[in-house]
C-alpha cells in the first residue's frame, strides 16, 4: 500500500469516475485501474464497485476512505510545512476558522500577512460551527484552526485572545442610549437567530442563556449567517446576539451595540495537529500581536458567566 495508491483512490471517489480521475491525476486510465487493484489486493478486498455510470464505495471502501483522506491530507501538510519552514518565504498556508471570525477578524490579519510575506499563498476554510471546525482539523484539512478552544485538542493549542458576544439593536431602539443591559430586561423582545449560534450544554446559546434568566426567547427570524442577523437587527426586526468583532468591525456601522451585564466572553485559540513551524508559526505570532492583550482573557468561557440579576421593578 502506498500514498500514491491512496491518493488515486480518494480522487476516484471525489470524481465518481475512473475517466475523470485519470484526467485529474494526469495518468492513463489503465494505469489508474492497475493501482486501485493493487490497493484492493493490499487491503484484502474490493473498495469500489464499478457501475455502468461511475463508481460506488463498498462497505470496506467506506471504512477505508476517511483514513485514506487523512493520509493524503497529512502528506500535503507535511510538504507545505517543509517548504515553508525556511523563513516562511514560500509555499502556502491553509487556515480554518469560523465564518464570524473570517468576516470580523481575519481580513486585517490577512492584509498584514500579505504585506509582510507576499510569496506565501493563504487558503481560508470557513465553517459554521466549532464542531465542524474541529472535525476539519482532525481530518487534516488545514494547517491551523482559529477559534474557541477545542473540546478534544488535536495536539498543540495556543491561546491568542478572547471573543465577546454583544447585543445589537437599531439606533431608535428604546435601549439605544445605554451601553449595557441585563438579559431579563429583554424578555419581551423578539430575536433574530442564526444557524451559527454556539451550542452550550446541548442547547443553542440563546435558549440556554434566556432559560437561565427565566424566559424563552421569542424568535422572529432565523438566518444562516451572523452578518445577516446583524443587518436584520439594525433594521429593527428584532434583537440579535453576535460577536463584537463582527458588529464593530465589519457590518455594524448603522446599529447600536449593547454589552450584556455581566459580559459574555470566551477565549480564542489557534490549534493544530502538530506544533506550528515556519509559516504556520509566523501566522500564530501575527494573531497574538494583532489580538487584544492576553492579560485580558476571561477566567471562564461565556457559558459559565454568572446569571444576570433581574432589575427591581
C-alpha positions in Angstrom: 0.0 0.0 0.0 1.4 3.4 -1.0 0.5 7.0 -0.5 0.1 7.3 -4.3 -2.4 4.5 -4.3 -4.5 6.2 -1.6 -4.4 9.5 -3.5 -5.6 7.7 -6.6 -8.4 6.0 -4.6 -9.5 9.3 -3.0 -9.6 11.1 -6.4 -11.7 8.3 -7.9 -14.2 8.7 -5.1 -14.2 12.5 -5.4 -14.7 12.4 -9.2 -17.1 9.4 -9.1 -15.4 8.2 -12.3 -12.2 6.5 -13.3 -12.1 8.5 -16.5 -12.4 11.9 -14.8 -10.0 10.8 -12.0 -7.4 9.8 -14.6 -7.7 13.2 -16.2 -7.3 15.0 -12.9 -4.3 12.9 -12.0 -2.7 13.2 -15.5 -2.3 9.4 -15.8 -3.8 6.9 -18.2 -7.0 5.0 -17.1 -5.3 1.6 -17.3 -2.5 2.8 -15.0 -5.1 4.2 -12.6 -7.1 0.9 -12.6 -3.9 -1.1 -12.0 -3.0 1.0 -8.9 -6.6 0.7 -7.5 -6.5 -3.1 -8.0 -3.1 -3.3 -6.3 -4.5 -1.2 -3.3 -7.5 -3.5 -3.1 -5.2 -6.6 -3.1 -3.2 -5.0 -0.3 -6.2 -4.3 2.0 -7.8 -7.7 1.2 -11.0 -6.8 -0.6 -12.9 -4.6 -3.1 -13.0 -0.9 -2.2 -15.0 0.3 -5.2 -17.9 -1.2 -7.1 -17.7 -0.4 -10.9 -21.0 0.7 -12.3 -22.2 1.4 -15.8 -22.0 5.1 -15.0 -19.5 5.8 -12.3 -18.4 4.0 -9.2 -19.7 3.3 -5.7 -18.0 2.6 -2.4 -18.2 -0.9 -1.0 -18.7 -1.3 2.8 -14.9 -1.9 3.0 -14.3 1.2 0.9 -16.5 3.4 3.2 -14.4 2.2 6.2 -11.2 2.8 4.4 -12.0 6.3 2.9 -11.6 8.6 5.9 -8.2 7.1 6.7 -7.0 7.4 3.2 -8.2 11.1 3.1 -6.4 11.8 6.3 -3.2 10.2 5.0 -3.3 12.2 1.7 -4.0 15.5 3.5 -1.3 14.8 6.1 1.2 14.3 3.4 0.2 17.6 1.7 0.5 19.3 5.1 4.0 17.8 5.6 5.1 19.1 2.1 3.7 22.6 2.9 5.4 22.7 6.3 8.7 21.6 4.9 8.7 24.1 2.1 7.6 27.0 4.3 10.0 26.4 7.2 12.9 28.2 5.6 12.0 31.7 6.7 8.3 31.3 5.8 9.2 32.7 2.4 7.2 30.4 0.1 4.6 27.7 -0.2 1.1 28.0 1.1 -0.7 28.0 4.4 -4.2 26.6 5.0 -6.2 28.3 7.8 -9.5 27.0 9.1 -11.9 29.2 11.1 -15.5 30.1 11.9 -17.3 32.3 9.4 -17.8 35.0 12.0 -14.0 35.2 12.7 -13.3 35.1 8.9 -15.5 38.2 8.5 -14.7 40.1 11.6 -11.0 39.4 12.4 -9.0 37.8 9.6 -9.3 40.5 6.8 -6.9 42.8 8.7 -4.7 39.9 9.8 -4.5 38.6 6.2 -3.7 42.1 4.9 -0.8 42.4 7.3 0.4 38.9 6.3 0.3 39.6 2.6 2.2 42.8 3.1 5.0 41.0 5.0 5.0 37.6 3.1 3.5 38.0 -0.3 5.0 34.8 -1.6 3.0 32.6 0.9 -0.4 31.7 -0.5 -3.2 31.7 2.1 -6.1 29.3 1.7 -9.1 30.0 4.0 -11.5 27.3 5.0 -14.7 28.6 6.7 -17.1 26.6 8.9 -20.4 27.4 10.6 -19.8 25.6 13.9 -17.0 24.8 16.3 -17.8 21.1 15.9 -17.3 21.3 12.1 -14.1 23.3 12.6 -12.6 20.7 15.0 -13.6 17.9 12.7 -11.9 19.6 9.8 -8.6 19.8 11.7 -8.8 16.2 12.8 -9.2 15.3 9.1 -6.2 17.3 8.2 -8.0 19.9 6.0 -5.9 22.8 7.3 -2.5 23.5 8.9 -4.1 25.7 11.6 -7.5 26.3 13.1 -8.5 29.7 14.7 -11.5 29.5 17.0 -12.7 28.7 20.5 -10.6 26.1 22.4 -11.4 22.6 21.1 -13.3 20.2 23.2 -10.8 17.4 22.2 -7.5 19.1 21.5 -5.8 17.5 18.4 -2.3 18.5 19.5 -0.9 22.0 20.0 -3.3 24.7 21.4 -2.1 28.3 21.6 -4.3 31.0 23.3 -4.5 34.2 21.3 -7.2 36.4 22.7 -10.9 36.5 23.6 -14.3 36.8 21.9 -17.1 38.9 23.4 -20.8 38.5 22.4 -22.8 41.7 22.2 -26.4 42.6 21.6 -27.4 44.6 18.5 -30.4 47.0 18.3 -31.3 49.8 15.8 -30.4 53.4 16.5 -34.0 54.3 17.5 -34.4 51.4 20.0 -35.6 52.3 23.5 -32.3 51.0 24.8 -30.1 52.8 22.3 -28.9 55.4 24.9 -27.4 52.7 27.1 -24.2 50.7 27.0 -25.2 47.7 29.0 -28.4 45.7 29.6 -29.3 42.7 31.6 -30.9 39.7 29.9 -34.2 39.8 31.9 -34.8 43.3 30.5 -35.2 41.7 27.0 -37.7 39.0 28.0 -40.5 40.7 26.0 -38.4 41.3 22.8 -38.3 39.4 19.5 -34.9 37.9 18.5 -33.0 37.4 15.2 -31.5 33.9 15.5 -28.6 32.5 13.4 -27.8 28.9 12.4 -24.2 29.6 13.5 -25.2 30.3 17.1 -22.9 28.3 19.5 -24.2 25.2 21.3 -23.8 25.2 25.1 -24.5 22.2 27.2 -26.5 20.6 24.4 -28.7 23.7 23.7 -28.3 26.8 21.5 -26.6 29.5 23.4 -29.5 32.0 23.5 -32.0 29.3 24.5 -29.7 28.3 27.3 -28.9 31.8 28.5 -32.5 33.0 28.4 -33.6 29.8 30.1 -31.3 30.6 33.0 -32.8 34.1 33.1 -36.3 32.7 33.4 -37.8 33.1 29.9 -37.7 31.5 26.4 -36.6 33.8 23.6 -39.3 34.6 21.1 -37.8 34.1 17.6 -38.8 36.5 14.8 -36.4 35.4 12.1 -33.9 32.5 11.5 -30.9 33.4 9.4 -27.9 31.4 8.0 -25.2 33.9 8.6 -24.2 36.1 11.6 -23.8 39.2 9.3 -27.4 38.8 8.0 -28.7 38.6 11.6 -26.8 41.9 12.4 -28.3 43.6 9.4 -31.8 42.4 10.4 -31.4 43.7 13.9 -30.1 47.1 12.6 -33.3 47.3 10.5 -35.5 46.9 13.6 -36.6 43.3 13.0 -35.5 42.2 16.5 -32.5 41.9 18.8 -29.6 39.7 17.9 -26.5 38.3 19.6 -23.3 38.5 17.6 -19.5 38.5 18.2 -18.3 42.1 18.9 -15.7 41.8 16.2 -18.3 41.2 13.5 -20.6 44.0 14.6 -18.0 46.7 15.3 -15.5 45.7 12.6 -17.5 44.5 9.6 -21.2 45.0 9.3 -22.5 47.1 12.2 -22.0 50.7 11.3 -25.7 51.5 11.2 -26.7 50.0 14.6 -26.2 50.3 18.3 -24.2 47.8 20.4 -25.1 46.8 24.0 -22.9 44.7 26.2 -24.8 42.1 28.4 -24.3 42.6 32.1 -22.4 40.5 33.0 -20.4 40.2 29.8 -20.4 37.1 27.7 -16.8 36.2 26.7 -14.7 33.2 25.8 -11.1 32.6 24.9 -10.0 32.1 21.3 -7.1 29.8 20.3 -5.1 28.6 17.4 -4.7 24.8 17.3 -3.1 22.2 15.1 -2.3 18.6 15.0 1.4 19.3 15.1 3.4 22.2 16.6 3.4 25.1 14.2 6.7 25.8 12.4 7.8 28.1 9.6 4.8 30.0 8.0 2.4 28.4 10.5 4.4 29.6 13.5 4.7 33.1 11.9 0.9 33.3 11.4 0.3 32.4 15.1 2.7 35.1 16.2 0.9 37.6 14.0 -2.5 36.7 15.5 -1.1 37.1 19.0 0.2 40.5 18.3 -2.9 41.7 16.4 -5.5 40.5 19.0 -6.1 42.2 22.4 -3.6 41.6 25.2 -3.7 38.1 26.6 -3.8 39.5 30.1 -7.4 40.5 29.5 -8.5 36.9 28.9 -11.6 35.9 30.9 -11.2 33.3 33.6 -14.3 31.4 32.3 -15.9 30.9 28.9 -19.1 32.9 28.5 -21.3 29.9 29.1 -20.0 29.8 32.6 -20.6 33.5 33.4 -22.8 34.3 36.3 -26.5 34.7 35.7 -27.8 38.4 35.3 -29.9 39.6 38.2 -33.4 40.8 37.1 -33.9 44.5 37.8 -36.3 45.6 40.6 -39.5 47.0 39.1 
